[in-house]
Amino acid sequence: MESNAFLEYTDTAQIALYGFWAFFFGLIWYLHREDKREGYPLDTHRVDRDGNPVTVEGLPPVPCPKTFKLADGSSVEAPRASAADRRPVAARQVGWDDRYGPDVGAPLEPTGDPMKDGVGPAAYAQRADQPERMLDGSPMIVPMSSVSGWSIAKRDPDPRGMSVTGLDGATAGTVTELWVDKSEPQIRYLQVQLGDGRAVMLPSGFVRYDVKGRKVKVASITAAQFAGVPGIASGSQITKLEEDRIMAYFASGHLYAVPSRIGPVV
């Protein structure tokens, strides 16, 4: 009697193992394909020999557009060509390839004011110009005075009324309001009134309190640079785009605020 070699050397456990491998490979392929719904294809800012822009898509390819329904009843399609970030970069690449132009891996050198131009650590994403919202649809981050039941714990310093100083020790303004995150018990921003009457937002993660001296110290930017902090359109809410711009401005100061911070340490 002739036997079947395949069945003779195959058992249920082996079939299950191969099936798991196939499933796991398909799962990884699917997940990697789905995470390319935003940000792809990559723009290298290079051109080929015919002068066409060089983009990187990789494997798996970018998926077909899909419509997602949001909690507020609206919908968004991803991927979508209109979401591509085509803002000009106010910087030039250091390094040159004779065949393809600037080297794709070369560092960028700012050509203007990097803190205002959004270069390097000052870069920010073009997020929706809408506020983060709670489940009931109300803005998530608001002035503390606008919500009832919120106060500063007795063991914590109350920054309202404190003067704000920059890395140079000079006074930039005074804290007049605190903005809180209603989803978590914490302060997100300090509202600072500047000498010219303008109010700007100071992220709480960039401050250090001097309780005895009644000061809020900021090490990332100078007092004069507070005048360049991106503003907000409303006094009762802050949008995701405004948050990103403000965060990027203060973060960039750790590199660009003063000339001594740029360049090698040694």
HELIX and SHEET records of a PDB file:
HELIX    1   1 ALA A    5  GLU A    8  1                                   4    
HELIX    2   2 THR A   12  GLU A   34  1                                  23    
HELIX    3   3 ALA A   81  ALA A   83  5                                   3    
HELIX    4   4 PRO A  114  ASP A  117  1                                   4    
HELIX    5   5 GLY A  120  ALA A  122  5                                   3    
HELIX    6   6 MET A  144  SER A  146  5                                   3    
HELIX    7   7 SER A  204  PHE A  206  5                                   3    
HELIX    8   8 ALA A  224  GLY A  228  5                                   5    
HELIX    9   9 LYS A  240  TYR A  256  1                                  17    
HELIX   10  10 PRO A  259  ARG A  261  5                                   3    
SHEET    1   A 2 LEU A  42  VAL A  47  0                                        
SHEET    2   A 2 PRO A  53  VAL A  56 -1                                        
SHEET    1   B 2 LYS A  66  LYS A  69  0                                        
SHEET    2   B 2 SER A  75  ALA A  78 -1                                        
SHEET    1   C 2 ALA A  91  GLN A  93  0                                        
SHEET    2   C 2 LEU A 108  PRO A 110 -1                                        
SHEET    1   D 2 TRP A  96  ASP A  97  0                                        
SHEET    2   D 2 GLY A 101  PRO A 102 -1                                        
SHEET    1   E 5 ILE A 141  PRO A 143  0                                        
SHEET    2   E 5 THR A 171  ASP A 181 -1                                        
SHEET    3   E 5 SER A 163  THR A 165 -1                                        
SHEET    4   E 5 LYS A 215  VAL A 218  1                                        
SHEET    5   E 5 VAL A 207  ASP A 210 -1                                        
SHEET    1   F 4 ILE A 141  PRO A 143  0                                        
SHEET    2   F 4 THR A 171  ASP A 181 -1                                        
SHEET    3   F 4 GLN A 186  LEU A 194 -1                                        
SHEET    4   F 4 ALA A 199  PRO A 203 -1                                        
END                                                                             
